[in-house]
Structure formats: structure tokens, C-alpha cells
Amino acid sequence: MRSFRALNLIDAVFANDSAVREAWTRYLTALNDASLSVGPGFAIREEKRRDLLLEIVKALGLRRS
């Protein structure tokens, strides 16, 4: 349940970061696509999640130099 709350805050917390918001949109779209819940589609959905997390890390300045 906490993860849903955190995901719902992305648009507010990262309102000025278009890269994060675009990655969030792609991940949310993947979450809502039933064909990406099983089989090979699951890997695509997880890739979108990873991309979102990487954009959040960049926005927060947490990536390694």
C-alpha cells in the first residue's frame, strides 16, 4: 500500500522534472496494460519501472560520478 502512495506523489514531488514525469507516465501505462502482466510482457513492465527509478535517482543527485 505504501508503494501506491509513493507512486501517486511522483507528479507532485517531481512537478518540475519532465524526465521523471515522462518515465512515470510510461511505467503507469505499462502497469495498466494487462498484456504486460505475464510472460515476456512482464520484463517490459519491469524495464519501465527500472527506468523510472533511474530517473528519480538522477533527479535526486544520487547517481555515482
N, CA, C and O atoms as a CHARMM CRD file, in Angstrom:
* protein
*
  260
    1    1 MET  N      0.81100  -1.18500   0.00000 PROA 1      0.00000
    2    1 MET  CA     0.00000   0.00000   0.00000 PROA 1      0.00000
    3    1 MET  C      0.86000   1.25600   0.00000 PROA 1      0.00000
    4    1 MET  O      0.50800   2.24000  -0.65100 PROA 1      0.00000
    5    2 ARG  N      1.96000   1.24200   0.70400 PROA 2      0.00000
    6    2 ARG  CA     2.84900   2.40100   0.73900 PROA 2      0.00000
    7    2 ARG  C      3.42800   2.71500  -0.62900 PROA 2      0.00000
    8    2 ARG  O      3.62100   3.87900  -0.98100 PROA 2      0.00000
    9    3 SER  N      3.70500   1.66600  -1.40100 PROA 3      0.00000
   10    3 SER  CA     4.27100   1.92000  -2.72600 PROA 3      0.00000
   11    3 SER  C      3.28000   2.67300  -3.60000 PROA 3      0.00000
   12    3 SER  O      3.68400   3.51700  -4.40000 PROA 3      0.00000
   13    4 PHE  N      1.97900   2.38200  -3.46200 PROA 4      0.00000
   14    4 PHE  CA     0.97900   3.10300  -4.23800 PROA 4      0.00000
   15    4 PHE  C      0.93400   4.57400  -3.83300 PROA 4      0.00000
   16    4 PHE  O      0.79900   5.45600  -4.68100 PROA 4      0.00000
   17    5 ARG  N      1.04800   4.82800  -2.54700 PROA 5      0.00000
   18    5 ARG  CA     1.06100   6.21900  -2.06900 PROA 5      0.00000
   19    5 ARG  C      2.27200   6.96100  -2.63200 PROA 5      0.00000
   20    5 ARG  O      2.15500   8.10100  -3.08000 PROA 5      0.00000
   21    6 ALA  N      3.41900   6.31600  -2.60600 PROA 6      0.00000
   22    6 ALA  CA     4.63400   6.94700  -3.11900 PROA 6      0.00000
   23    6 ALA  C      4.52600   7.20800  -4.61700 PROA 6      0.00000
   24    6 ALA  O      4.91200   8.27600  -5.09100 PROA 6      0.00000
   25    7 LEU  N      4.00600   6.24500  -5.35800 PROA 7      0.00000
   26    7 LEU  CA     3.84900   6.43100  -6.79500 PROA 7      0.00000
   27    7 LEU  C      2.88400   7.56800  -7.10200 PROA 7      0.00000
   28    7 LEU  O      3.09700   8.32000  -8.05300 PROA 7      0.00000
   29    8 ASN  N      1.84000   7.69900  -6.31900 PROA 8      0.00000
   30    8 ASN  CA     0.86900   8.76100  -6.53900 PROA 8      0.00000
   31    8 ASN  C      1.43300  10.14500  -6.25400 PROA 8      0.00000
   32    8 ASN  O      0.86500  11.14000  -6.70500 PROA 8      0.00000
   33    9 LEU  N      2.52700  10.23200  -5.52400 PROA 9      0.00000
   34    9 LEU  CA     3.14500  11.51700  -5.20900 PROA 9      0.00000
   35    9 LEU  C      4.16400  11.96600  -6.25800 PROA 9      0.00000
   36    9 LEU  O      4.64200  13.09900  -6.20100 PROA 9      0.00000
   37   10 ILE  N      4.49500  11.11700  -7.18900 PROA 10     0.00000
   38   10 ILE  CA     5.53800  11.44300  -8.16600 PROA 10     0.00000
   39   10 ILE  C      5.24500  12.73800  -8.90700 PROA 10     0.00000
   40   10 ILE  O      6.12800  13.58800  -9.02800 PROA 10     0.00000
   41   11 ASP  N      4.02500  12.90700  -9.40500 PROA 11     0.00000
   42   11 ASP  CA     3.69900  14.12200 -10.15400 PROA 11     0.00000
   43   11 ASP  C      3.85600  15.37900  -9.31500 PROA 11     0.00000
   44   11 ASP  O      4.24200  16.42300  -9.84000 PROA 11     0.00000
   45   12 ALA  N      3.56400  15.30000  -8.02000 PROA 12     0.00000
   46   12 ALA  CA     3.68800  16.46600  -7.15300 PROA 12     0.00000
   47   12 ALA  C      5.14600  16.73200  -6.76600 PROA 12     0.00000
   48   12 ALA  O      5.61800  17.86700  -6.83100 PROA 12     0.00000
   49   13 VAL  N      5.83600  15.69000  -6.37000 PROA 13     0.00000
   50   13 VAL  CA     7.21500  15.85000  -5.89600 PROA 13     0.00000
   51   13 VAL  C      8.15800  16.22900  -7.03300 PROA 13     0.00000
   52   13 VAL  O      9.08600  17.01300  -6.83600 PROA 13     0.00000
   53   14 PHE  N      7.92500  15.68200  -8.21100 PROA 14     0.00000
   54   14 PHE  CA     8.80400  15.93100  -9.34800 PROA 14     0.00000
   55   14 PHE  C      8.10200  16.76900 -10.42200 PROA 14     0.00000
   56   14 PHE  O      8.31400  16.56700 -11.61800 PROA 14     0.00000
   57   15 ALA  N      7.27200  17.70200  -9.98200 PROA 15     0.00000
   58   15 ALA  CA     6.48500  18.53200 -10.91000 PROA 15     0.00000
   59   15 ALA  C      7.36400  19.27700 -11.90500 PROA 15     0.00000
   60   15 ALA  O      6.93700  19.53500 -13.03000 PROA 15     0.00000
   61   16 ASN  N      8.56800  19.62100 -11.51400 PROA 16     0.00000
   62   16 ASN  CA     9.46600  20.38800 -12.38800 PROA 16     0.00000
   63   16 ASN  C     10.48900  19.52400 -13.11100 PROA 16     0.00000
   64   16 ASN  O     11.40600  20.05400 -13.73800 PROA 16     0.00000
   65   17 ASP  N     10.35000  18.23000 -13.03500 PROA 17     0.00000
   66   17 ASP  CA    11.30600  17.32600 -13.67900 PROA 17     0.00000
   67   17 ASP  C     10.58400  16.49100 -14.73700 PROA 17     0.00000
   68   17 ASP  O      9.97400  15.46700 -14.43200 PROA 17     0.00000
   69   18 SER  N     10.66700  16.94500 -15.96500 PROA 18     0.00000
   70   18 SER  CA     9.92500  16.27900 -17.03800 PROA 18     0.00000
   71   18 SER  C     10.41700  14.85600 -17.29800 PROA 18     0.00000
   72   18 SER  O      9.62700  13.99600 -17.68700 PROA 18     0.00000
   73   19 ALA  N     11.69600  14.59600 -17.09200 PROA 19     0.00000
   74   19 ALA  CA    12.21900  13.24700 -17.33000 PROA 19     0.00000
   75   19 ALA  C     11.58400  12.23600 -16.37400 PROA 19     0.00000
   76   19 ALA  O     11.21700  11.13500 -16.78600 PROA 19     0.00000
   77   20 VAL  N     11.45500  12.60400 -15.11800 PROA 20     0.00000
   78   20 VAL  CA    10.83000  11.70700 -14.13500 PROA 20     0.00000
   79   20 VAL  C      9.35700  11.52500 -14.47200 PROA 20     0.00000
   80   20 VAL  O      8.85000  10.40300 -14.45400 PROA 20     0.00000
   81   21 ARG  N      8.67300  12.61100 -14.77800 PROA 21     0.00000
   82   21 ARG  CA     7.24900  12.51900 -15.06400 PROA 21     0.00000
   83   21 ARG  C      6.96900  11.72700 -16.34400 PROA 21     0.00000
   84   21 ARG  O      5.96000  11.02500 -16.42300 PROA 21     0.00000
   85   22 GLU  N      7.84200  11.82900 -17.33800 PROA 22     0.00000
   86   22 GLU  CA     7.67800  11.03000 -18.55500 PROA 22     0.00000
   87   22 GLU  C      7.92200   9.54800 -18.27100 PROA 22     0.00000
   88   22 GLU  O      7.19300   8.68900 -18.76800 PROA 22     0.00000
   89   23 ALA  N      8.94300   9.25200 -17.47300 PROA 23     0.00000
   90   23 ALA  CA     9.22400   7.86000 -17.10200 PROA 23     0.00000
   91   23 ALA  C      8.05800   7.29600 -16.28100 PROA 23     0.00000
   92   23 ALA  O      7.69900   6.12900 -16.43200 PROA 23     0.00000
   93   24 TRP  N      7.47400   8.11900 -15.42100 PROA 24     0.00000
   94   24 TRP  CA     6.32100   7.70100 -14.62600 PROA 24     0.00000
   95   24 TRP  C      5.13300   7.39100 -15.53200 PROA 24     0.00000
   96   24 TRP  O      4.43100   6.40100 -15.32500 PROA 24     0.00000
   97   25 THR  N      4.91200   8.23200 -16.52700 PROA 25     0.00000
   98   25 THR  CA     3.81100   8.00200 -17.46200 PROA 25     0.00000
   99   25 THR  C      3.99500   6.68300 -18.20700 PROA 25     0.00000
  100   25 THR  O      3.04200   5.92300 -18.37800 PROA 25     0.00000
  101   26 ARG  N      5.23100   6.41300 -18.65200 PROA 26     0.00000
  102   26 ARG  CA     5.49700   5.15600 -19.35900 PROA 26     0.00000
  103   26 ARG  C      5.28400   3.94700 -18.44100 PROA 26     0.00000
  104   26 ARG  O      4.74500   2.92800 -18.87300 PROA 26     0.00000
  105   27 TYR  N      5.70600   4.05900 -17.17700 PROA 27     0.00000
  106   27 TYR  CA     5.52400   2.95600 -16.23500 PROA 27     0.00000
  107   27 TYR  C      4.04800   2.76600 -15.90700 PROA 27     0.00000
  108   27 TYR  O      3.56600   1.63400 -15.86700 PROA 27     0.00000
  109   28 LEU  N      3.33100   3.85100 -15.67400 PROA 28     0.00000
  110   28 LEU  CA     1.90500   3.75200 -15.36800 PROA 28     0.00000
  111   28 LEU  C      1.14300   3.12700 -16.53200 PROA 28     0.00000
  112   28 LEU  O      0.24300   2.31300 -16.32600 PROA 28     0.00000
  113   29 THR  N      1.50000   3.50500 -17.73600 PROA 29     0.00000
  114   29 THR  CA     0.88000   2.90300 -18.91700 PROA 29     0.00000
  115   29 THR  C      1.13600   1.40400 -18.95000 PROA 29     0.00000
  116   29 THR  O      0.23900   0.62000 -19.26100 PROA 29     0.00000
  117   30 ALA  N      2.36500   1.00800 -18.62800 PROA 30     0.00000
  118   30 ALA  CA     2.71000  -0.41700 -18.60000 PROA 30     0.00000
  119   30 ALA  C      1.94500  -1.15500 -17.50400 PROA 30     0.00000
  120   30 ALA  O      1.52600  -2.29600 -17.69800 PROA 30     0.00000
  121   31 LEU  N      1.76300  -0.50900 -16.35900 PROA 31     0.00000
  122   31 LEU  CA     1.00400  -1.13200 -15.27400 PROA 31     0.00000
  123   31 LEU  C     -0.44400  -1.37500 -15.67200 PROA 31     0.00000
  124   31 LEU  O     -1.05400  -2.35800 -15.25200 PROA 31     0.00000
  125   32 ASN  N     -0.98500  -0.48800 -16.47100 PROA 32     0.00000
  126   32 ASN  CA    -2.38600  -0.59700 -16.87500 PROA 32     0.00000
  127   32 ASN  C     -2.60300  -1.49200 -18.08900 PROA 32     0.00000
  128   32 ASN  O     -3.74200  -1.70700 -18.50400 PROA 32     0.00000
  129   33 ASP  N     -1.52800  -2.01200 -18.65800 PROA 33     0.00000
  130   33 ASP  CA    -1.62500  -2.89400 -19.82900 PROA 33     0.00000
  131   33 ASP  C     -1.58600  -4.34800 -19.34600 PROA 33     0.00000
  132   33 ASP  O     -0.53900  -4.85100 -18.93800 PROA 33     0.00000
  133   34 ALA  N     -2.72800  -5.00100 -19.40000 PROA 34     0.00000
  134   34 ALA  CA    -2.83600  -6.37500 -18.89600 PROA 34     0.00000
  135   34 ALA  C     -1.87900  -7.33500 -19.59200 PROA 34     0.00000
  136   34 ALA  O     -1.44200  -8.31300 -18.98500 PROA 34     0.00000
  137   35 SER  N     -1.54600  -7.07700 -20.84700 PROA 35     0.00000
  138   35 SER  CA    -0.64900  -7.98000 -21.57500 PROA 35     0.00000
  139   35 SER  C      0.78100  -7.91900 -21.04500 PROA 35     0.00000
  140   35 SER  O      1.59500  -8.79100 -21.34900 PROA 35     0.00000
  141   36 LEU  N      1.09000  -6.88500 -20.25000 PROA 36     0.00000
  142   36 LEU  CA     2.43600  -6.76700 -19.69300 PROA 36     0.00000
  143   36 LEU  C      2.52600  -7.33800 -18.27800 PROA 36     0.00000
  144   36 LEU  O      3.51200  -7.11100 -17.57600 PROA 36     0.00000
  145   37 SER  N      1.50900  -8.07000 -17.86500 PROA 37     0.00000
  146   37 SER  CA     1.49800  -8.65600 -16.52500 PROA 37     0.00000
  147   37 SER  C      2.00100 -10.09500 -16.50400 PROA 37     0.00000
  148   37 SER  O      2.24500 -10.65100 -15.43300 PROA 37     0.00000
  149   38 VAL  N      2.15700 -10.70000 -17.67300 PROA 38     0.00000
  150   38 VAL  CA     2.57800 -12.10100 -17.73800 PROA 38     0.00000
  151   38 VAL  C      3.59200 -12.29700 -18.85600 PROA 38     0.00000
  152   38 VAL  O      3.70800 -11.48400 -19.77300 PROA 38     0.00000
  153   39 GLY  N      4.30700 -13.38200 -18.75100 PROA 39     0.00000
  154   39 GLY  CA     5.24000 -13.76500 -19.80800 PROA 39     0.00000
  155   39 GLY  C      6.25600 -12.69400 -20.14900 PROA 39     0.00000
  156   39 GLY  O      6.73500 -11.97900 -19.26800 PROA 39     0.00000
  157   40 PRO  N      6.58600 -12.58200 -21.42500 PROA 40     0.00000
  158   40 PRO  CA     7.59400 -11.61700 -21.86300 PROA 40     0.00000
  159   40 PRO  C      7.20100 -10.16700 -21.56200 PROA 40     0.00000
  160   40 PRO  O      8.06400  -9.30400 -21.40200 PROA 40     0.00000
  161   41 GLY  N      5.90500  -9.91200 -21.48900 PROA 41     0.00000
  162   41 GLY  CA     5.44600  -8.56000 -21.18600 PROA 41     0.00000
  163   41 GLY  C      5.87600  -8.08700 -19.81500 PROA 41     0.00000
  164   41 GLY  O      6.08900  -6.89500 -19.59800 PROA 41     0.00000
  165   42 PHE  N      6.00400  -9.03000 -18.88400 PROA 42     0.00000
  166   42 PHE  CA     6.42700  -8.67400 -17.53000 PROA 42     0.00000
  167   42 PHE  C      7.80600  -8.02700 -17.53900 PROA 42     0.00000
  168   42 PHE  O      8.04500  -7.08400 -16.78500 PROA 42     0.00000
  169   43 ALA  N      8.70700  -8.51000 -18.36900 PROA 43     0.00000
  170   43 ALA  CA    10.05700  -7.94000 -18.46400 PROA 43     0.00000
  171   43 ALA  C      9.99800  -6.50200 -18.98200 PROA 43     0.00000
  172   43 ALA  O     10.77000  -5.65000 -18.54300 PROA 43     0.00000
  173   44 ILE  N      9.09800  -6.24000 -19.89800 PROA 44     0.00000
  174   44 ILE  CA     8.94000  -4.87500 -20.42300 PROA 44     0.00000
  175   44 ILE  C      8.45700  -3.95600 -19.31200 PROA 44     0.00000
  176   44 ILE  O      8.95900  -2.84400 -19.15300 PROA 44     0.00000
  177   45 ARG  N      7.47800  -4.42600 -18.54400 PROA 45     0.00000
  178   45 ARG  CA     6.96100  -3.61700 -17.44000 PROA 45     0.00000
  179   45 ARG  C      8.05200  -3.33900 -16.41200 PROA 45     0.00000
  180   45 ARG  O      8.17200  -2.21700 -15.92100 PROA 45     0.00000
  181   46 GLU  N      8.83300  -4.33700 -16.09100 PROA 46     0.00000
  182   46 GLU  CA     9.92000  -4.14900 -15.12700 PROA 46     0.00000
  183   46 GLU  C     10.99400  -3.19700 -15.66500 PROA 46     0.00000
  184   46 GLU  O     11.60900  -2.46100 -14.89500 PROA 46     0.00000
  185   47 GLU  N     11.21600  -3.20800 -16.96300 PROA 47     0.00000
  186   47 GLU  CA    12.16200  -2.27100 -17.56700 PROA 47     0.00000
  187   47 GLU  C     11.67100  -0.83000 -17.39000 PROA 47     0.00000
  188   47 GLU  O     12.46500   0.07100 -17.12000 PROA 47     0.00000
  189   48 LYS  N     10.38700  -0.62200 -17.54200 PROA 48     0.00000
  190   48 LYS  CA     9.80600   0.72100 -17.34700 PROA 48     0.00000
  191   48 LYS  C      9.94500   1.15700 -15.89500 PROA 48     0.00000
  192   48 LYS  O     10.19500   2.33000 -15.61500 PROA 48     0.00000
  193   49 ARG  N      9.78200   0.21200 -14.97300 PROA 49     0.00000
  194   49 ARG  CA     9.95100   0.52600 -13.54000 PROA 49     0.00000
  195   49 ARG  C     11.39700   0.91300 -13.24800 PROA 49     0.00000
  196   49 ARG  O     11.66100   1.87700 -12.52900 PROA 49     0.00000
  197   50 ARG  N     12.32400   0.15200 -13.81300 PROA 50     0.00000
  198   50 ARG  CA    13.74000   0.45200 -13.62700 PROA 50     0.00000
  199   50 ARG  C     14.08500   1.82500 -14.18700 PROA 50     0.00000
  200   50 ARG  O     14.81300   2.59500 -13.56000 PROA 50     0.00000
  201   51 ASP  N     13.55700   2.12600 -15.36800 PROA 51     0.00000
  202   51 ASP  CA    13.80600   3.43000 -15.98500 PROA 51     0.00000
  203   51 ASP  C     13.28700   4.55900 -15.09700 PROA 51     0.00000
  204   51 ASP  O     13.94300   5.59100 -14.95800 PROA 51     0.00000
  205   52 LEU  N     12.12200   4.36700 -14.50000 PROA 52     0.00000
  206   52 LEU  CA    11.56600   5.37000 -13.59500 PROA 52     0.00000
  207   52 LEU  C     12.47800   5.56500 -12.39200 PROA 52     0.00000
  208   52 LEU  O     12.78700   6.69600 -12.01500 PROA 52     0.00000
  209   53 LEU  N     12.90400   4.46800 -11.79700 PROA 53     0.00000
  210   53 LEU  CA    13.78200   4.57000 -10.62800 PROA 53     0.00000
  211   53 LEU  C     15.09800   5.25900 -10.96800 PROA 53     0.00000
  212   53 LEU  O     15.61000   6.04400 -10.17000 PROA 53     0.00000
  213   54 LEU  N     15.64200   4.97400 -12.13100 PROA 54     0.00000
  214   54 LEU  CA    16.88900   5.62800 -12.54300 PROA 54     0.00000
  215   54 LEU  C     16.69600   7.14100 -12.72500 PROA 54     0.00000
  216   54 LEU  O     17.57000   7.92400 -12.35300 PROA 54     0.00000
  217   55 GLU  N     15.57800   7.54400 -13.28300 PROA 55     0.00000
  218   55 GLU  CA    15.30700   8.97300 -13.44900 PROA 55     0.00000
  219   55 GLU  C     15.13500   9.65400 -12.09200 PROA 55     0.00000
  220   55 GLU  O     15.56500  10.79400 -11.91600 PROA 55     0.00000
  221   56 ILE  N     14.51900   8.97600 -11.14400 PROA 56     0.00000
  222   56 ILE  CA    14.36500   9.53300  -9.80000 PROA 56     0.00000
  223   56 ILE  C     15.72800   9.68400  -9.13900 PROA 56     0.00000
  224   56 ILE  O     16.00300  10.70300  -8.50600 PROA 56     0.00000
  225   57 VAL  N     16.57200   8.68500  -9.28200 PROA 57     0.00000
  226   57 VAL  CA    17.93200   8.74600  -8.72400 PROA 57     0.00000
  227   57 VAL  C     18.68900   9.92600  -9.31500 PROA 57     0.00000
  228   57 VAL  O     19.34800  10.66700  -8.58600 PROA 57     0.00000
  229   58 LYS  N     18.60200  10.10500 -10.61600 PROA 58     0.00000
  230   58 LYS  CA    19.26700  11.24900 -11.26800 PROA 58     0.00000
  231   58 LYS  C     18.72600  12.57200 -10.73800 PROA 58     0.00000
  232   58 LYS  O     19.49600  13.48000 -10.42300 PROA 58     0.00000
  233   59 ALA  N     17.40800  12.68000 -10.64100 PROA 59     0.00000
  234   59 ALA  CA    16.78200  13.92100 -10.18300 PROA 59     0.00000
  235   59 ALA  C     17.19300  14.26900  -8.74800 PROA 59     0.00000
  236   59 ALA  O     17.30500  15.44400  -8.39600 PROA 59     0.00000
  237   60 LEU  N     17.41300  13.25600  -7.93800 PROA 60     0.00000
  238   60 LEU  CA    17.80900  13.48600  -6.55400 PROA 60     0.00000
  239   60 LEU  C     19.31800  13.65800  -6.39100 PROA 60     0.00000
  240   60 LEU  O     19.79700  13.93100  -5.29100 PROA 60     0.00000
  241   61 GLY  N     20.06500  13.49800  -7.48200 PROA 61     0.00000
  242   61 GLY  CA    21.51600  13.65100  -7.42300 PROA 61     0.00000
  243   61 GLY  C     22.21300  12.51900  -6.71500 PROA 61     0.00000
  244   61 GLY  O     23.26800  12.71900  -6.11400 PROA 61     0.00000
  245   62 LEU  N     21.63900  11.32800  -6.77800 PROA 62     0.00000
  246   62 LEU  CA    22.19400  10.17900  -6.05400 PROA 62     0.00000
  247   62 LEU  C     23.05300   9.26100  -6.92100 PROA 62     0.00000
  248   62 LEU  O     23.61000   8.28400  -6.41900 PROA 62     0.00000
  249   63 ARG  N     23.16500   9.55800  -8.19600 PROA 63     0.00000
  250   63 ARG  CA    23.94800   8.64900  -9.05800 PROA 63     0.00000
  251   63 ARG  C     25.44100   8.84500  -8.83300 PROA 63     0.00000
  252   63 ARG  O     25.89500   9.91300  -8.42100 PROA 63     0.00000
  253   64 ARG  N     26.17900   7.79700  -9.11300 PROA 64     0.00000
  254   64 ARG  CA    27.64000   7.84900  -8.97900 PROA 64     0.00000
  255   64 ARG  C     28.23100   8.66200 -10.10200 PROA 64     0.00000
  256   64 ARG  O     27.70300   8.68500 -11.21400 PROA 64     0.00000
  257   65 SER  N     29.33400   9.33300  -9.80600 PROA 65     0.00000
  258   65 SER  CA    30.00000  10.08400 -10.86700 PROA 65     0.00000
  259   65 SER  C     31.09900   9.28000 -11.49300 PROA 65     0.00000
  260   65 SER  O     31.77000   9.75700 -12.40900 PROA 65     0.00000
